Amino acid sequence: MTSFDVHHFLDSFINFEIQSKADAGTFFQLKRIEEFCARLGDPQKKFTCIHVAGSKGKGTTCAFVAHILEKAGYKVGLYTSPHLKDVNERIRIFGRPDTRQRTNDIFPNSISREDLGHLINKYRHVFETFRKESPQKALTYFEALTALAFLYFKQEAVDFAVLETGLGGRLDATNVVAPFVCGLTPISMEHTAVLGDTIAKIAFEKASIIKPNTPVVVAPQPKEAQIVIEGKARTLNAKLYCLGKDILFECGPTSPLAQEFSVHGLNAQYRLQSRLLGRHQVANAALAIGLVECLSQKECYIAPQAIEEGIKETFWPCRFEVVTKEPWIVLDAAHTPDSMRSLHQTVRQIFPDSKVIVILGTSSDKDINGICQAVKDMAADIIFSRAHHPRAYFFEDTIKGMFKDIPVEDIPEVSQAIDKVLTRAQKNDVILIAGSVFLAAEARDIIKQKF
């Protein structure tokens, strides 16, 4: 099966990633993916799972966990979303001897196009039979990919699978697993048309990945979210470990290339270094450490050296990724008001005296006002742009009116926006490209070709 055939097959499923999730309505349900996995022989039951939900930091936390477990000598599957460039990036395996031969230009341990094609061919009849039986049983794009990830991890006999939820948690396709440990990153307002219009409702959806008698490691949360999480854990007799209480962390020196920090975990204390910058990334690393420390309850002790090496090696593109200097160009996938405020904090920590020029592009289903308010507090100049993505937002005059004291320009083409800002940026300025994963990924490709 060629790369085109793979994409053609996957694109035959309804894809809420390229249309408004508000259109999903009551489409999401767990029963459909449960029935489909049963037809496949329940591959998700063949390996030990670590399951992570939250509003921001899920992918990075999962990446930290996967790298740590690889350094501890395990074979690890990692399933994340969305992808930056190619869909095969979502399904990765760490700790396989031939990893470097199964490559793409961003993640060298992704499933190859050939392997993904073979997997689809092998199980295509199951997909097609399920699709034909009833329109109501049509799998979504994400459900199909999730099932393929489970099949691949089973085929490759991974020791652990680290799974990032796609949307919410309760009805997310990944929630068919019975994890050994769960993680909850910070929860904030997002996807309100599907998850609910309050922090408490959204927290209920995300906390629903918690399973009976399963340890849960939780990042600092808004009070409303913490109440929901504690109630869920109490009901299910799930042991709760909280950052800031059971797991402590402290930030150290930071440069544009690395930051140092320490973590007082459940089992030990660690002095660490990471290429991922910002206090929020330190929190993500601490959460990941708590998750792997919980594995000791399964008689799976992870040595401190593996934790230190795994944290140091973790790389996650478009997460405060510094791609050039003179001027500095930073790519970040921040797409919520909270994540944009964290980004502002990191920019000021690392580049305290630099002028910040922002190229901003968001998806239409985000909190545009909240994101723009956060950007307004850090930018000296703003260029509105948009990724080549169906959900990319066209900035309206009412939004532009928020920036009365800041020069604003509208350049829809990302490549043109980058060219324009490079003509006027000074060598010590920071060009920050942020607002969505899709914008950052597109800009990354353009910049890699220029420099």
KEVEXLO-665714 format. One record per residue (C-alpha): x, y, z; residue number from 1; residue in three letters. Coordinates in steps of 0.1 Angstrom, whole numbers, padded with zeros to 4 digits. Layout:
BEGIN
[[X Y Z] NUM 'ALA'],
...
! end
This chain:
BEGIN
[[0000 0000 0000] 1 'MET'],
[[0015 0033 -0010] 2 'THR'],
[[0016 0065 0011] 3 'SER'],
[[-0013 0078 -0010] 4 'PHE'],
[[-0034 0047 -0004] 5 'ASP'],
[[-0028 0050 0034] 6 'VAL'],
[[-0040 0086 0034] 7 'HIS'],
[[-0069 0077 0011] 8 'HIS'],
[[-0080 0049 0035] 9 'PHE'],
[[-0077 0070 0066] 10 'LEU'],
[[-0095 0100 0050] 11 'ASP'],
[[-0125 0078 0043] 12 'SER'],
[[-0134 0081 0080] 13 'PHE'],
[[-0152 0111 0094] 14 'ILE'],
[[-0125 0134 0108] 15 'ASN'],
[[-0134 0159 0135] 16 'PHE'],
[[-0098 0172 0134] 17 'GLU'],
[[-0104 0191 0102] 18 'ILE'],
[[-0139 0203 0109] 19 'GLN'],
[[-0155 0221 0138] 20 'SER'],
[[-0158 0197 0168] 21 'LYS'],
[[-0190 0215 0175] 22 'ALA'],
[[-0204 0195 0146] 23 'ASP'],
[[-0196 0163 0165] 24 'ALA'],
[[-0227 0167 0187] 25 'GLY'],
[[-0235 0134 0203] 26 'THR'],
[[-0214 0115 0178] 27 'PHE'],
[[-0187 0105 0203] 28 'PHE'],
[[-0194 0073 0221] 29 'GLN'],
[[-0172 0046 0237] 30 'LEU'],
[[-0193 0016 0227] 31 'LYS'],
[[-0184 0019 0190] 32 'ARG'],
[[-0146 0016 0196] 33 'ILE'],
[[-0152 -0011 0223] 34 'GLU'],
[[-0171 -0032 0198] 35 'GLU'],
[[-0145 -0027 0171] 36 'PHE'],
[[-0116 -0036 0193] 37 'CYS'],
[[-0134 -0067 0204] 38 'ALA'],
[[-0136 -0078 0167] 39 'ARG'],
[[-0098 -0072 0165] 40 'LEU'],
[[-0093 -0095 0196] 41 'GLY'],
[[-0089 -0066 0220] 42 'ASP'],
[[-0052 -0058 0212] 43 'PRO'],
[[-0053 -0030 0239] 44 'GLN'],
[[-0053 -0057 0266] 45 'LYS'],
[[-0020 -0071 0255] 46 'LYS'],
[[0003 -0046 0270] 47 'PHE'],
[[0006 -0024 0301] 48 'THR'],
[[-0008 0011 0295] 49 'CYS'],
[[0000 0046 0309] 50 'ILE'],
[[-0028 0069 0301] 51 'HIS'],
[[-0027 0108 0301] 52 'VAL'],
[[-0054 0134 0297] 53 'ALA'],
[[-0056 0171 0303] 54 'GLY'],
[[-0059 0204 0284] 55 'SER'],
[[-0022 0211 0278] 56 'LYS'],
[[0011 0193 0282] 57 'GLY'],
[[-0003 0158 0275] 58 'LYS'],
[[0020 0151 0245] 59 'GLY'],
[[0051 0164 0262] 60 'THR'],
[[0044 0144 0294] 61 'THR'],
[[0038 0112 0274] 62 'CYS'],
[[0071 0118 0255] 63 'ALA'],
[[0090 0122 0288] 64 'PHE'],
[[0075 0089 0300] 65 'VAL'],
[[0084 0071 0268] 66 'ALA'],
[[0120 0083 0268] 67 'HIS'],
[[0125 0074 0305] 68 'ILE'],
[[0111 0038 0299] 69 'LEU'],
[[0133 0034 0269] 70 'GLU'],
[[0164 0044 0289] 71 'LYS'],
[[0153 0018 0315] 72 'ALA'],
[[0156 -0009 0288] 73 'GLY'],
[[0120 -0013 0279] 74 'TYR'],
[[0103 -0014 0245] 75 'LYS'],
[[0077 0013 0245] 76 'VAL'],
[[0048 0023 0223] 77 'GLY'],
[[0038 0060 0222] 78 'LEU'],
[[0006 0073 0208] 79 'TYR'],
[[0000 0110 0205] 80 'THR'],
[[-0020 0135 0184] 81 'SER'],
[[-0022 0156 0163] 82 'PRO'],
[[0007 0151 0140] 83 'HIS'],
[[0029 0179 0128] 84 'LEU'],
[[0036 0167 0093] 85 'LYS'],
[[0028 0130 0087] 86 'ASP'],
[[0001 0109 0103] 87 'VAL'],
[[0027 0081 0110] 88 'ASN'],
[[0043 0104 0136] 89 'GLU'],
[[0014 0096 0160] 90 'ARG'],
[[0025 0059 0164] 91 'ILE'],
[[0060 0055 0176] 92 'ARG'],
[[0081 0028 0192] 93 'ILE'],
[[0111 0034 0215] 94 'PHE'],
[[0137 0008 0223] 95 'GLY'],
[[0137 -0011 0191] 96 'ARG'],
[[0171 -0020 0176] 97 'PRO'],
[[0163 -0009 0141] 98 'ASP'],
[[0147 0024 0151] 99 'THR'],
[[0171 0046 0132] 100 'ARG'],
[[0162 0029 0099] 101 'GLN'],
[[0125 0036 0104] 102 'ARG'],
[[0127 0073 0100] 103 'THR'],
[[0110 0105 0091] 104 'ASN'],
[[0125 0139 0094] 105 'ASP'],
[[0109 0148 0128] 106 'ILE'],
[[0105 0116 0147] 107 'PHE'],
[[0129 0088 0137] 108 'PRO'],
[[0110 0061 0156] 109 'ASN'],
[[0076 0066 0139] 110 'SER'],
[[0059 0037 0123] 111 'ILE'],
[[0071 0035 0087] 112 'SER'],
[[0046 0042 0059] 113 'ARG'],
[[0052 0006 0047] 114 'GLU'],
[[0044 -0009 0081] 115 'ASP'],
[[0013 0013 0084] 116 'LEU'],
[[0002 0002 0050] 117 'GLY'],
[[0008 -0035 0058] 118 'HIS'],
[[-0012 -0031 0090] 119 'LEU'],
[[-0042 -0015 0071] 120 'ILE'],
[[-0041 -0042 0045] 121 'ASN'],
[[-0040 -0070 0071] 122 'LYS'],
[[-0071 -0057 0089] 123 'TYR'],
[[-0089 -0039 0061] 124 'ARG'],
[[-0116 -0065 0059] 125 'HIS'],
[[-0125 -0059 0096] 126 'VAL'],
[[-0127 -0022 0091] 127 'PHE'],
[[-0148 -0025 0060] 128 'GLU'],
[[-0172 -0051 0074] 129 'THR'],
[[-0177 -0029 0105] 130 'PHE'],
[[-0183 0001 0083] 131 'ARG'],
[[-0209 -0016 0061] 132 'LYS'],
[[-0230 -0030 0089] 133 'GLU'],
[[-0246 0003 0100] 134 'SER'],
[[-0239 0040 0093] 135 'PRO'],
[[-0241 0045 0131] 136 'GLN'],
[[-0211 0023 0135] 137 'LYS'],
[[-0189 0043 0111] 138 'ALA'],
[[-0156 0048 0129] 139 'LEU'],
[[-0140 0082 0131] 140 'THR'],
[[-0105 0090 0118] 141 'TYR'],
[[-0092 0091 0154] 142 'PHE'],
[[-0108 0059 0163] 143 'GLU'],
[[-0094 0041 0133] 144 'ALA'],
[[-0059 0054 0141] 145 'LEU'],
[[-0062 0044 0177] 146 'THR'],
[[-0072 0009 0168] 147 'ALA'],
[[-0042 0007 0144] 148 'LEU'],
[[-0019 0019 0172] 149 'ALA'],
[[-0032 -0008 0195] 150 'PHE'],
[[-0027 -0034 0167] 151 'LEU'],
[[0008 -0022 0160] 152 'TYR'],
[[0018 -0022 0197] 153 'PHE'],
[[0005 -0057 0201] 154 'LYS'],
[[0023 -0069 0169] 155 'GLN'],
[[0056 -0053 0181] 156 'GLU'],
[[0052 -0068 0216] 157 'ALA'],
[[0058 -0036 0235] 158 'VAL'],
[[0063 -0037 0272] 159 'ASP'],
[[0044 -0004 0278] 160 'PHE'],
[[0022 0018 0257] 161 'ALA'],
[[0020 0055 0266] 162 'VAL'],
[[-0013 0069 0254] 163 'LEU'],
[[-0024 0106 0250] 164 'GLU'],
[[-0061 0112 0249] 165 'THR'],
[[-0073 0129 0218] 166 'GLY'],
[[-0104 0149 0231] 167 'LEU'],
[[-0116 0149 0267] 168 'GLY'],
[[-0113 0114 0282] 169 'GLY'],
[[-0146 0098 0290] 170 'ARG'],
[[-0156 0092 0254] 171 'LEU'],
[[-0122 0093 0239] 172 'ASP'],
[[-0112 0063 0218] 173 'ALA'],
[[-0081 0057 0240] 174 'THR'],
[[-0104 0052 0270] 175 'ASN'],
[[-0110 0015 0262] 176 'VAL'],
[[-0077 0007 0279] 177 'VAL'],
[[-0073 -0005 0315] 178 'ALA'],
[[-0042 0015 0325] 179 'PRO'],
[[-0018 0007 0353] 180 'PHE'],
[[-0014 0044 0360] 181 'VAL'],
[[-0032 0076 0348] 182 'CYS'],
[[-0020 0112 0346] 183 'GLY'],
[[-0039 0144 0345] 184 'LEU'],
[[-0021 0175 0332] 185 'THR'],
[[-0035 0210 0338] 186 'PRO'],
[[-0072 0214 0329] 187 'ILE'],
[[-0086 0246 0314] 188 'SER'],
[[-0115 0258 0293] 189 'MET'],
[[-0114 0241 0258] 190 'GLU'],
[[-0137 0224 0233] 191 'HIS'],
[[-0167 0237 0253] 192 'THR'],
[[-0192 0226 0227] 193 'ALA'],
[[-0183 0190 0233] 194 'VAL'],
[[-0168 0189 0268] 195 'LEU'],
[[-0190 0214 0287] 196 'GLY'],
[[-0190 0251 0295] 197 'ASP'],
[[-0174 0250 0329] 198 'THR'],
[[-0141 0238 0343] 199 'ILE'],
[[-0160 0213 0365] 200 'ALA'],
[[-0177 0197 0335] 201 'LYS'],
[[-0145 0195 0315] 202 'ILE'],
[[-0127 0181 0345] 203 'ALA'],
[[-0153 0154 0348] 204 'PHE'],
[[-0147 0144 0311] 205 'GLU'],
[[-0110 0142 0316] 206 'LYS'],
[[-0110 0126 0350] 207 'ALA'],
[[-0131 0098 0336] 208 'SER'],
[[-0099 0081 0324] 209 'ILE'],
[[-0094 0071 0361] 210 'ILE'],
[[-0101 0034 0367] 211 'LYS'],
[[-0108 0016 0399] 212 'PRO'],
[[-0078 0010 0422] 213 'ASN'],
[[-0055 0027 0397] 214 'THR'],
[[-0029 0053 0408] 215 'PRO'],
[[-0034 0088 0395] 216 'VAL'],
[[-0007 0115 0392] 217 'VAL'],
[[-0022 0150 0389] 218 'VAL'],
[[-0007 0184 0380] 219 'ALA'],
[[-0017 0216 0398] 220 'PRO'],
[[-0054 0223 0389] 221 'GLN'],
[[-0080 0250 0392] 222 'PRO'],
[[-0099 0245 0424] 223 'LYS'],
[[-0131 0234 0406] 224 'GLU'],
[[-0111 0207 0386] 225 'ALA'],
[[-0093 0195 0417] 226 'GLN'],
[[-0126 0189 0435] 227 'ILE'],
[[-0139 0168 0406] 228 'VAL'],
[[-0107 0148 0403] 229 'ILE'],
[[-0106 0141 0441] 230 'GLU'],
[[-0142 0130 0441] 231 'GLY'],
[[-0136 0107 0411] 232 'LYS'],
[[-0105 0091 0427] 233 'ALA'],
[[-0123 0086 0460] 234 'ARG'],
[[-0153 0069 0444] 235 'THR'],
[[-0130 0045 0425] 236 'LEU'],
[[-0105 0039 0454] 237 'ASN'],
[[-0078 0053 0431] 238 'ALA'],
[[-0047 0066 0450] 239 'LYS'],
[[-0041 0102 0442] 240 'LEU'],
[[-0005 0118 0439] 241 'TYR'],
[[-0005 0155 0435] 242 'CYS'],
[[0023 0178 0422] 243 'LEU'],
[[0030 0204 0448] 244 'GLY'],
[[0021 0180 0476] 245 'LYS'],
[[0034 0145 0470] 246 'ASP'],
[[0058 0154 0442] 247 'ILE'],
[[0078 0187 0444] 248 'LEU'],
[[0098 0205 0418] 249 'PHE'],
[[0120 0235 0416] 250 'GLU'],
[[0133 0254 0386] 251 'CYS'],
[[0170 0262 0381] 252 'GLY'],
[[0191 0281 0356] 253 'PRO'],
[[0177 0284 0321] 254 'THR'],
[[0192 0293 0287] 255 'SER'],
[[0177 0293 0252] 256 'PRO'],
[[0189 0257 0248] 257 'LEU'],
[[0183 0240 0281] 258 'ALA'],
[[0171 0243 0316] 259 'GLN'],
[[0181 0228 0349] 260 'GLU'],
[[0156 0218 0377] 261 'PHE'],
[[0151 0194 0405] 262 'SER'],
[[0123 0170 0414] 263 'VAL'],
[[0115 0154 0448] 264 'HIS'],
[[0096 0124 0436] 265 'GLY'],
[[0077 0096 0453] 266 'LEU'],
[[0108 0074 0455] 267 'ASN'],
[[0139 0096 0451] 268 'ALA'],
[[0152 0131 0444] 269 'GLN'],
[[0165 0141 0410] 270 'TYR'],
[[0187 0168 0396] 271 'ARG'],
[[0178 0172 0359] 272 'LEU'],
[[0183 0190 0327] 273 'GLN'],
[[0159 0193 0298] 274 'SER'],
[[0158 0207 0263] 275 'ARG'],
[[0122 0217 0268] 276 'LEU'],
[[0120 0251 0283] 277 'LEU'],
[[0096 0268 0308] 278 'GLY'],
[[0082 0262 0342] 279 'ARG'],
[[0052 0243 0326] 280 'HIS'],
[[0077 0219 0311] 281 'GLN'],
[[0093 0213 0344] 282 'VAL'],
[[0058 0205 0358] 283 'ALA'],
[[0053 0181 0329] 284 'ASN'],
[[0086 0164 0336] 285 'ALA'],
[[0077 0161 0373] 286 'ALA'],
[[0043 0146 0363] 287 'LEU'],
[[0061 0120 0341] 288 'ALA'],
[[0085 0111 0368] 289 'ILE'],
[[0055 0105 0392] 290 'GLY'],
[[0039 0082 0365] 291 'LEU'],
[[0070 0060 0361] 292 'VAL'],
[[0076 0059 0398] 293 'GLU'],
[[0041 0045 0402] 294 'CYS'],
[[0053 0015 0381] 295 'LEU'],
[[0073 0003 0412] 296 'SER'],
[[0039 -0008 0425] 297 'GLN'],
[[0040 -0033 0396] 298 'LYS'],
[[0075 -0045 0407] 299 'GLU'],
[[0089 -0024 0379] 300 'CYS'],
[[0116 -0002 0395] 301 'TYR'],
[[0129 0026 0372] 302 'ILE'],
[[0165 0037 0382] 303 'ALA'],
[[0172 0074 0388] 304 'PRO'],
[[0198 0073 0360] 305 'GLN'],
[[0171 0062 0335] 306 'ALA'],
[[0149 0091 0346] 307 'ILE'],
[[0177 0116 0343] 308 'GLU'],
[[0188 0104 0309] 309 'GLU'],
[[0152 0101 0296] 310 'GLY'],
[[0143 0137 0307] 311 'ILE'],
[[0175 0150 0291] 312 'LYS'],
[[0170 0133 0258] 313 'GLU'],
[[0133 0142 0253] 314 'THR'],
[[0126 0164 0224] 315 'PHE'],
[[0092 0176 0213] 316 'TRP'],
[[0090 0199 0182] 317 'PRO'],
[[0072 0232 0184] 318 'CYS'],
[[0072 0234 0222] 319 'ARG'],
[[0093 0265 0227] 320 'PHE'],
[[0116 0252 0200] 321 'GLU'],
[[0144 0277 0192] 322 'VAL'],
[[0151 0272 0155] 323 'VAL'],
[[0174 0301 0147] 324 'THR'],
[[0192 0330 0164] 325 'LYS'],
[[0201 0366 0153] 326 'GLU'],
[[0171 0370 0153] 327 'PRO'],
[[0158 0343 0176] 328 'TRP'],
[[0129 0324 0160] 329 'ILE'],
[[0108 0304 0185] 330 'VAL'],
[[0080 0280 0175] 331 'LEU'],
[[0053 0271 0201] 332 'ASP'],
[[0021 0252 0198] 333 'ALA'],
[[0004 0272 0226] 334 'ALA'],
[[-0033 0273 0217] 335 'HIS'],
[[-0052 0282 0249] 336 'THR'],
[[-0051 0314 0270] 337 'PRO'],
[[-0034 0295 0298] 338 'ASP'],
[[-0007 0280 0276] 339 'SER'],
[[-0001 0314 0260] 340 'MET'],
[[0004 0329 0294] 341 'ARG'],
[[0029 0302 0302] 342 'SER'],
[[0046 0310 0269] 343 'LEU'],
[[0048 0347 0278] 344 'HIS'],
[[0064 0337 0312] 345 'GLN'],
[[0090 0316 0294] 346 'THR'],
[[0098 0342 0268] 347 'VAL'],
[[0104 0368 0295] 348 'ARG'],
[[0125 0344 0316] 349 'GLN'],
[[0148 0335 0287] 350 'ILE'],
[[0148 0368 0267] 351 'PHE'],
[[0141 0394 0293] 352 'PRO'],
[[0153 0424 0273] 353 'ASP'],
[[0143 0414 0238] 354 'SER'],
[[0116 0428 0216] 355 'LYS'],
[[0090 0402 0208] 356 'VAL'],
[[0073 0401 0174] 357 'ILE'],
[[0044 0376 0173] 358 'VAL'],
[[0031 0357 0142] 359 'ILE'],
[[-0002 0345 0155] 360 'LEU'],
[[-0026 0320 0139] 361 'GLY'],
[[-0053 0300 0157] 362 'THR'],
[[-0080 0275 0150] 363 'SER'],
[[-0116 0287 0148] 364 'SER'],
[[-0128 0266 0178] 365 'ASP'],
[[-0104 0281 0203] 366 'LYS'],
[[-0109 0310 0228] 367 'ASP'],
[[-0097 0337 0204] 368 'ILE'],
[[-0103 0366 0228] 369 'ASN'],
[[-0085 0349 0256] 370 'GLY'],
[[-0055 0340 0234] 371 'ILE'],
[[-0053 0375 0220] 372 'CYS'],
[[-0054 0391 0254] 373 'GLN'],
[[-0025 0369 0265] 374 'ALA'],
[[-0005 0378 0233] 375 'VAL'],
[[-0012 0415 0238] 376 'LYS'],
[[0007 0414 0271] 377 'ASP'],
[[0039 0402 0255] 378 'MET'],
[[0040 0415 0219] 379 'ALA'],
[[0056 0447 0205] 380 'ALA'],
[[0043 0438 0170] 381 'ASP'],
[[0018 0413 0158] 382 'ILE'],
[[0012 0397 0124] 383 'ILE'],
[[-0020 0377 0120] 384 'PHE'],
[[-0015 0347 0098] 385 'SER'],
[[-0032 0313 0092] 386 'ARG'],
[[-0021 0277 0086] 387 'ALA'],
[[-0034 0258 0055] 388 'HIS'],
[[-0059 0239 0076] 389 'HIS'],
[[-0097 0238 0074] 390 'PRO'],
[[-0102 0250 0109] 391 'ARG'],
[[-0078 0280 0107] 392 'ALA'],
[[-0093 0312 0119] 393 'TYR'],
[[-0097 0344 0098] 394 'PHE'],
[[-0091 0373 0123] 395 'PHE'],
[[-0119 0397 0123] 396 'GLU'],
[[-0117 0435 0127] 397 'ASP'],
[[-0133 0432 0162] 398 'THR'],
[[-0104 0410 0173] 399 'ILE'],
[[-0078 0433 0157] 400 'LYS'],
[[-0093 0462 0175] 401 'GLY'],
[[-0081 0447 0208] 402 'MET'],
[[-0045 0458 0198] 403 'PHE'],
[[-0050 0496 0198] 404 'LYS'],
[[-0015 0504 0210] 405 'ASP'],
[[0004 0476 0191] 406 'ILE'],
[[0012 0476 0154] 407 'PRO'],
[[-0009 0450 0137] 408 'VAL'],
[[-0006 0435 0102] 409 'GLU'],
[[-0026 0408 0084] 410 'ASP'],
[[-0006 0384 0062] 411 'ILE'],
[[-0025 0352 0057] 412 'PRO'],
[[0003 0332 0040] 413 'GLU'],
[[0027 0320 0067] 414 'VAL'],
[[0057 0320 0044] 415 'SER'],
[[0050 0357 0035] 416 'GLN'],
[[0045 0366 0071] 417 'ALA'],
[[0079 0351 0080] 418 'ILE'],
[[0096 0369 0051] 419 'ASP'],
[[0081 0402 0061] 420 'LYS'],
[[0091 0399 0098] 421 'VAL'],
[[0127 0389 0089] 422 'LEU'],
[[0131 0421 0069] 423 'THR'],
[[0125 0442 0099] 424 'ARG'],
[[0137 0422 0129] 425 'ALA'],
[[0169 0431 0146] 426 'GLN'],
[[0194 0404 0156] 427 'LYS'],
[[0184 0404 0193] 428 'ASN'],
[[0147 0404 0186] 429 'ASP'],
[[0125 0373 0192] 430 'VAL'],
[[0101 0362 0165] 431 'ILE'],
[[0075 0340 0182] 432 'LEU'],
[[0053 0319 0160] 433 'ILE'],
[[0024 0305 0180] 434 'ALA'],
[[-0013 0300 0183] 435 'GLY'],
[[-0018 0264 0170] 436 'SER'],
[[0000 0232 0163] 437 'VAL'],
[[-0008 0236 0126] 438 'PHE'],
[[0007 0271 0123] 439 'LEU'],
[[0039 0261 0142] 440 'ALA'],
[[0043 0229 0121] 441 'ALA'],
[[0039 0248 0088] 442 'GLU'],
[[0063 0275 0099] 443 'ALA'],
[[0088 0249 0110] 444 'ARG'],
[[0089 0234 0075] 445 'ASP'],
[[0093 0269 0059] 446 'ILE'],
[[0121 0279 0083] 447 'ILE'],
[[0140 0247 0079] 448 'LYS'],
[[0141 0253 0041] 449 'GLN'],
[[0153 0289 0046] 450 'LYS'],
[[0181 0283 0071] 451 'PHE'],
! end
